Each structure stands twice: as structure tokens, then as C-alpha cells.
């Protein structure tokens, strides 16, 4: 199966990439951290199929959709999508400007929707698959030092339920 991981160059995303490569999956991943992503590709050489890395800013929706098209062309229908890209940057509520707030929503929430929307037609055509949206317990724990992050992560739960019903 073809697997796509957003934010796959480091952290939790890199662990997903490694696990799926070692299981023999065709893995593609996006990240803006090119150096870390290339290091991961080198680390995984010979441990399974070579992962396919594309540098992609998931907040640029046209570029995101183009990158997905490239993966589908190169590797076939995406059957497992892991929406993982995020940034849990700490910030004080008093310091948040509208631009920062919108940036948090675009990075942490919006790509979950647009990536899912883009892969769904070919995933369904291929017989189905799994869309995994990475949330966080941070909003359940009422962390006070990152409202842009916690609000976005809370919204992912609602989005996931809606998409599960729609798809």
C-alpha cells in the first residue's frame, strides 16, 4: 500500500515513516525540514522500499495538492494518509495577533482537510483506505500557553468525525 505522512521528516512523523518503510509499504512524506528529511531517507536506505520525500509547505494548498498528484502518479493511490504536520510552539494569549492565529489554523488544522479531500477520490476508487488525523490531548488538559495549537487540535476531532461520515 502507498502511505503518505505529512510532517514526516522528524519526530512522530519520522517514526511513522520508518515503521511503514520497515513493513514494506511504499511511503511518501512531506516536510519543510529538508535536511532532517534527507537524513531520514539515508537512515532508511536498504531497510525497505526507499521513501519518497517531497519538500512541501502544507499551508500552501495548491502546492499541497500538486505534491499529492505527484505521489499518486509515482506510487499509485494513497491508501493510508497520516495527517501529522504541526508545530506546538508555545505562545501567550496576550501576544497573539490575527496573522499568528490564522497561521496556526493553516498549519495545524487546514491541511488535514485539504489533504484528505485530495486523496479521497483515488483512495475510494482503489477500494478504500485509512485517513489518520493526528490530534493532541493538550486541549483536554487545558494547557494555557498555546491557545492557537490547542484550538486547532480540538477542531481536528470534529473534522475527523465529519469526514468519517462523509467518506
C-alpha positions in Angstrom: 0.0 0.0 0.0 1.0 3.6 -0.5 1.3 5.6 2.6 1.6 9.4 2.9 2.8 11.1 6.0 2.6 14.9 6.4 5.3 16.3 8.6 7.2 13.1 8.2 10.8 14.4 8.4 11.2 14.4 12.2 9.5 13.5 15.4 6.3 11.4 15.4 6.1 11.7 11.6 9.5 10.2 11.1 8.6 7.3 13.4 5.6 6.6 11.2 7.7 6.8 8.0 10.3 4.4 9.5 7.7 1.9 10.7 5.8 1.8 7.4 9.1 1.5 5.3 10.2 -1.4 7.5 6.9 -3.1 6.9 7.4 -2.9 3.2 5.0 -0.1 2.4 5.5 2.5 -0.4 6.0 5.6 1.8 5.8 9.2 0.7 6.3 12.1 3.1 6.1 15.9 3.1 8.1 18.2 5.3 9.6 21.7 5.1 12.7 20.5 7.0 14.7 19.3 4.0 17.9 18.4 5.9 16.2 16.3 8.5 14.1 14.6 5.8 17.1 13.7 3.7 18.8 12.3 6.7 15.8 10.1 7.4 15.8 8.9 3.8 19.5 8.0 4.2 18.9 6.3 7.5 16.2 4.1 6.0 18.2 3.1 2.9 18.1 -0.7 2.5 15.5 -1.3 5.3 12.6 -1.5 2.8 11.4 0.4 -0.2 13.0 3.8 -0.4 10.7 6.5 0.9 9.7 9.3 -1.4 10.3 12.7 0.0 8.8 15.9 -1.3 9.6 19.3 0.3 6.1 20.8 0.8 4.7 23.6 2.9 1.3 22.2 3.8 -0.1 25.7 4.3 0.3 26.3 0.5 -2.8 24.4 -0.6 -2.2 24.5 -4.3 1.4 23.2 -3.7 0.0 20.5 -1.4 -2.5 19.3 -4.0 0.2 19.2 -6.6 2.5 17.2 -4.4 -0.3 14.7 -3.7 -0.9 14.4 -7.5 2.9 13.7 -7.9 2.8 11.0 -5.3 -0.3 9.4 -6.9 1.4 9.4 -10.3 4.6 7.9 -8.9 3.3 5.5 -6.3 -0.4 4.9 -7.0 -3.4 5.7 -5.0 -2.7 6.7 -1.4 -4.3 4.1 0.8 -3.1 5.4 4.2 -2.9 9.1 4.9 -1.4 10.3 8.2 -2.1 14.0 8.7 0.7 14.7 11.1 2.3 18.1 10.3 2.1 20.5 13.2 4.0 22.9 15.4 3.3 23.1 19.1 5.0 26.4 19.6 4.2 28.0 22.9 2.6 31.4 22.9 0.8 33.6 25.4 -2.8 34.6 24.6 -2.0 38.3 25.1 0.7 38.1 22.4 -1.4 36.5 19.7 -2.1 38.7 16.6 -4.7 37.8 14.0 -1.9 36.8 11.5 -0.4 34.4 14.0 -3.8 32.9 14.8 -4.5 32.3 11.1 -1.0 30.8 10.6 -1.7 28.3 13.4 -5.0 27.3 11.9 -3.5 26.9 8.4 -0.6 24.8 9.7 -2.2 22.7 12.3 -5.8 22.3 11.0 -6.4 23.2 7.4 -4.0 20.8 5.8 -5.9 17.9 7.5 -9.0 18.8 5.5 -7.4 19.6 2.1 -5.1 16.6 2.2 -8.0 14.3 3.0 -10.1 16.0 0.3 -7.3 15.5 -2.3 -6.6 11.8 -1.6 -10.2 10.6 -1.1 -11.3 10.1 -4.7 -8.4 7.8 -5.7 -8.4 6.1 -2.3 -12.1 5.3 -2.8 -11.5 4.2 -6.4 -8.8 1.8 -5.2 -11.1 0.2 -2.7 -10.8 2.3 0.4 -8.1 3.1 3.0 -7.4 4.9 6.2 -7.2 8.6 7.0 -5.5 9.2 10.3 -5.6 12.7 11.7 -3.2 13.4 14.5 -4.8 15.3 17.3 -3.5 16.0 20.8 -4.6 15.6 24.4 -3.3 19.2 25.0 -6.7 20.7 24.7 -8.2 18.2 27.1 -5.5 19.1 29.6 -6.4 22.8 29.2 -2.8 24.0 28.5 -2.9 27.8 28.8 0.3 28.6 26.9 -0.7 27.7 23.3 -4.3 28.5 22.5 -3.7 28.5 18.7 -2.4 25.0 19.0 -5.0 23.6 21.4 -7.9 25.2 19.5 -6.6 23.7 16.2 -6.1 20.3 17.7 -9.6 20.3 19.3 -11.1 21.1 15.9 -9.3 18.1 14.3 -11.6 15.8 16.3 -14.7 17.5 14.9 -13.2 17.4 11.4 -12.4 13.7 11.7 -15.9 12.8 12.7 -17.4 14.8 9.8 -15.1 13.3 7.2 -15.6 9.8 8.5 -19.4 10.3 8.0 -18.9 11.9 4.6 -16.4 9.4 3.2 
